[in-house]
Amino acid sequence: MTSRKQRDPVLLEIAVQDVAGAIAAVRSGADRLELCVALASTGGLTPSIGLVKAVCAAVALEAAHEPVGVCVLVRPSEGGFVYDEAAVAVMEADLEALAGIPGVEAVVLGALTRAGRVDLDVMRRMMAAAGRLPVVFHRAIDVASSPEELLDAVISLGCVRVLSSGGAPVSGDGLHVLRRMVEVAAGRIQIMAGGGLTLEAIPELVAAGVDSIHLSAKAFRQGDPAGPGGGHTEVMFTDGDVVALARDALRLSGRMSP
């Protein structure tokens, strides 16, 4: 008998941070997007409501016949994932706003206690604020020494998916942990591999049984002069060629989405 993991396709999710990147990812074969900002410098922060609306509108036009979901990261600041009351209030307000935007498929968030466990109270508050939107638990899980040990807590909250590198700097190095996470999840939650993911690692990650692959497909170009205090002039963009290569890697694995 063919197992569920042998039968189901592996989806390709691309992290983007502007309208142009979203369009490039969709045109090159992305199944789903994660929208954030400051990806290269911080690992990703909450995008503005205006950007969310613009990306959702652009994706709806670009993928009218084959809908592409837009998941939005909610992370108010760089650093760790232990949040005080002020930060939680900011995230609740963002989540309530996102719940009212057509085209937002899910929100991506995570909160930990100082002991490195899932902060169930904060997570429940944020999930209540998200309302109708499914919740994806992000790489906060990789802070734990054994990410698989936090899975039951994430599952108990009702999260639909968890993003993890297997606790390693890059997903390929966390392969054994990701494989264990798939086993522990046992179909109760989707496991998405991501974090420093290289194209070369995709076949092994697919073989490990993950449900989806997440990467930024980033490249850099020289931008316009920003002037004193304007930040770096080298800017990150989504490289459609890298997205297409990731799509090809999934196709060769035999687990590509239709």
C-alpha positions as CSV (number, residue, x, y, z in Angstrom):
1,M,0.0,0.0,0.0
2,T,1.3,3.5,-0.8
3,S,1.8,5.5,2.3
4,R,0.4,9.1,2.7
5,K,4.0,10.4,2.6
6,Q,4.6,8.6,-0.7
7,R,1.4,9.8,-2.2
8,D,1.1,13.5,-1.2
9,P,3.0,16.2,-3.1
10,V,5.6,18.4,-1.5
11,L,4.7,22.1,-1.8
12,L,7.2,24.8,-2.6
13,E,7.0,27.9,-0.4
14,I,9.0,31.0,-1.2
15,A,9.8,33.8,1.3
16,V,9.3,37.2,-0.4
17,Q,9.4,40.7,0.8
18,D,7.8,42.9,-1.9
19,V,5.4,42.8,-4.8
20,A,8.0,42.1,-7.5
21,G,9.4,39.2,-5.5
22,A,5.9,37.7,-5.1
23,I,5.2,38.0,-8.8
24,A,8.6,36.4,-9.7
25,A,8.0,33.5,-7.3
26,V,4.5,32.8,-8.6
27,R,5.6,33.0,-12.2
28,S,8.5,30.6,-11.5
29,G,6.3,27.9,-9.8
30,A,5.9,28.7,-6.1
31,D,2.9,27.0,-4.5
32,R,2.8,29.3,-1.6
33,L,4.4,32.5,-0.3
34,E,5.5,33.7,3.1
35,L,5.5,37.5,3.2
36,C,7.9,39.4,5.5
37,V,10.4,42.3,5.4
38,A,14.0,42.7,6.5
39,L,14.6,39.1,5.6
40,A,18.3,39.3,5.0
41,S,19.2,41.4,8.0
42,T,16.9,40.0,10.7
43,G,15.4,36.7,9.4
44,G,12.1,38.5,8.8
45,L,9.8,40.9,10.4
46,T,6.1,41.8,10.1
47,P,5.3,43.6,6.8
48,S,3.1,46.7,6.7
49,I,-0.6,46.3,6.1
50,G,-0.2,48.2,2.8
51,L,2.4,45.8,1.6
52,V,0.2,42.8,2.6
53,K,-2.8,44.2,0.6
54,A,-0.6,45.0,-2.4
55,V,1.0,41.5,-2.5
56,C,-2.3,39.7,-2.0
57,A,-3.9,41.8,-4.9
58,A,-0.9,41.1,-7.2
59,V,-0.9,37.4,-6.4
60,A,-4.7,37.1,-7.0
61,L,-4.2,38.6,-10.5
62,E,-1.1,36.6,-11.3
63,A,-2.4,33.3,-10.1
64,A,-6.1,33.6,-11.0
65,H,-6.4,30.1,-12.3
66,E,-4.1,28.4,-9.9
67,P,-4.4,30.2,-6.5
68,V,-1.2,30.7,-4.5
69,G,-1.6,31.2,-0.8
70,V,0.0,34.2,1.0
71,C,1.1,33.5,4.5
72,V,2.2,36.6,6.6
73,L,4.9,36.6,9.2
74,V,4.0,38.3,12.5
75,R,7.2,39.1,14.3
76,P,7.5,42.7,15.7
77,S,11.3,42.9,16.2
78,E,14.6,41.1,15.7
79,G,16.1,39.0,18.4
80,G,14.5,36.1,20.3
81,F,11.0,34.9,20.6
82,V,10.2,35.8,24.3
83,Y,7.7,38.6,24.2
84,D,6.6,41.1,26.9
85,E,3.1,42.5,27.2
86,A,3.8,45.4,24.9
87,A,5.1,43.2,22.1
88,V,2.1,40.8,22.4
89,A,-0.3,43.8,22.2
90,V,1.4,44.9,18.9
91,M,1.2,41.4,17.5
92,E,-2.5,41.0,18.5
93,A,-3.3,44.3,16.7
94,D,-1.4,43.1,13.6
95,L,-3.2,39.8,13.6
96,E,-6.6,41.4,13.9
97,A,-5.8,43.5,10.9
98,L,-4.5,40.6,8.9
99,A,-7.6,38.6,9.5
100,G,-9.6,41.2,7.6
101,I,-7.5,41.2,4.4
102,P,-8.7,39.0,1.5
103,G,-6.0,36.8,0.2
104,V,-4.2,36.2,3.4
105,E,-4.1,32.4,3.8
106,A,-2.4,32.0,7.1
107,V,-0.2,33.8,9.6
108,V,3.3,32.7,10.7
109,L,4.3,33.2,14.3
110,G,5.9,31.7,17.4
111,A,6.5,32.5,21.1
112,L,8.7,30.9,23.7
113,T,9.2,31.1,27.4
114,R,12.6,31.9,28.9
115,A,13.0,28.2,29.6
116,G,12.8,27.6,25.8
117,R,9.4,26.0,25.9
118,V,6.4,27.0,23.8
119,D,4.6,29.9,25.5
120,L,1.1,28.5,25.4
121,D,-0.6,31.5,27.0
122,V,0.9,34.0,24.5
123,M,0.3,31.6,21.6
124,R,-3.4,31.2,22.6
125,R,-3.8,35.0,22.8
126,M,-2.3,35.5,19.3
127,M,-4.3,32.7,17.8
128,A,-7.5,34.2,19.2
129,A,-6.5,37.5,17.6
130,A,-5.9,35.8,14.3
131,G,-9.5,34.7,14.2
132,R,-10.3,32.8,11.0
133,L,-6.6,32.5,9.9
134,P,-4.7,29.2,10.3
135,V,-1.4,29.5,12.2
136,V,2.0,28.3,11.2
137,F,4.6,28.0,14.0
138,H,7.9,29.4,12.7
139,R,11.6,28.6,13.4
140,A,11.3,29.6,17.1
141,I,11.1,25.9,17.5
142,D,14.7,25.6,16.4
143,V,15.8,27.4,19.6
144,A,15.1,24.2,21.5
145,S,17.9,21.7,21.9
146,S,15.5,19.0,20.6
147,P,12.9,20.7,18.3
148,E,10.9,17.5,18.1
149,E,10.2,17.7,21.8
150,L,8.1,20.8,21.3
151,L,5.9,19.4,18.6
152,D,3.2,18.1,20.9
153,A,2.8,21.5,22.4
154,V,2.5,23.1,19.0
155,I,0.1,20.5,17.9
156,S,-2.1,20.9,21.0
157,L,-2.5,24.6,20.0
158,G,-4.0,23.6,16.7
159,C,-1.2,25.0,14.5
160,V,-1.4,23.6,11.0
161,R,2.3,23.6,10.1
162,V,5.7,24.1,11.6
163,L,8.8,25.5,9.9
164,S,12.1,24.1,11.0
165,S,15.7,23.5,10.0
166,G,15.9,20.7,12.4
167,G,17.7,23.0,14.8
168,A,20.6,23.4,12.5
169,P,22.0,26.6,10.8
170,V,20.9,25.0,7.5
171,S,18.1,22.5,6.8
172,G,20.3,19.9,5.2
173,D,22.4,19.6,8.4
174,G,19.3,19.0,10.5
175,L,18.1,16.2,8.3
176,H,18.0,13.5,11.1
177,V,16.0,15.8,13.4
178,L,13.5,16.7,10.6
179,R,13.1,13.0,9.9
180,R,12.3,12.5,13.6
181,M,9.9,15.4,13.5
182,V,8.0,13.8,10.7
183,E,7.8,10.6,12.7
184,V,6.6,12.3,15.8
185,A,4.1,14.4,13.9
186,A,2.5,11.3,12.4
187,G,0.3,13.3,10.2
188,R,-1.0,15.5,13.0
189,I,0.8,18.6,11.7
190,Q,2.6,19.5,8.5
191,I,6.4,19.6,8.7
192,M,8.0,22.3,6.5
193,A,11.8,22.2,6.0
194,G,13.5,25.6,5.8
195,G,16.3,27.8,7.0
196,G,19.4,28.2,4.9
197,L,18.1,25.6,2.6
198,T,20.1,24.8,-0.5
199,L,18.9,23.3,-3.8
200,E,21.2,20.4,-3.3
201,A,19.5,19.4,0.0
202,I,16.0,19.2,-1.5
203,P,16.1,15.5,-2.6
204,E,17.2,14.3,0.9
205,L,14.6,16.5,2.6
206,V,11.9,15.2,0.4
207,A,13.0,11.6,1.1
208,A,12.8,12.4,4.8
209,G,9.0,12.9,4.4
210,V,8.6,16.7,4.9
211,D,5.3,18.2,3.6
212,S,6.8,21.3,2.1
213,I,10.1,23.1,1.3
214,H,10.7,26.7,2.3
215,L,13.4,28.9,0.9
216,S,14.0,32.6,0.1
217,A,15.5,32.1,-3.4
218,K,17.4,35.3,-2.7
219,A,20.0,37.2,-4.7
220,F,21.4,40.7,-4.3
221,R,21.8,43.6,-6.6
222,Q,23.2,47.2,-6.3
223,G,20.4,49.6,-5.5
224,D,20.1,53.3,-5.8
225,P,22.2,55.5,-3.4
226,A,20.5,55.7,0.0
227,G,22.5,58.6,1.4
228,P,23.7,58.9,5.0
229,G,21.6,56.8,7.4
230,G,19.7,55.2,4.5
231,G,21.0,51.7,5.0
232,H,22.9,49.4,2.6
233,T,22.7,50.1,-1.1
234,E,22.9,46.4,-1.9
235,V,19.3,45.1,-1.9
236,M,17.9,41.6,-1.8
237,F,15.5,40.4,-4.4
238,T,13.7,37.1,-5.2
239,D,15.5,35.2,-8.0
240,G,12.9,33.5,-10.2
241,D,15.6,31.3,-11.7
242,V,16.3,29.8,-8.2
243,V,12.6,29.2,-7.6
244,A,12.4,27.4,-11.0
245,L,15.4,25.3,-10.0
246,A,13.8,24.3,-6.7
247,R,10.7,23.4,-8.6
248,D,12.8,21.2,-10.9
249,A,14.4,19.5,-7.9
250,L,10.9,18.7,-6.6
251,R,9.9,17.4,-10.0
252,L,12.9,15.1,-10.1
253,S,12.0,13.8,-6.7
254,G,8.6,12.7,-7.9
255,R,6.8,14.6,-5.1
256,M,6.0,17.9,-6.9
257,S,2.6,19.4,-6.6
258,P,0.4,19.3,-9.7
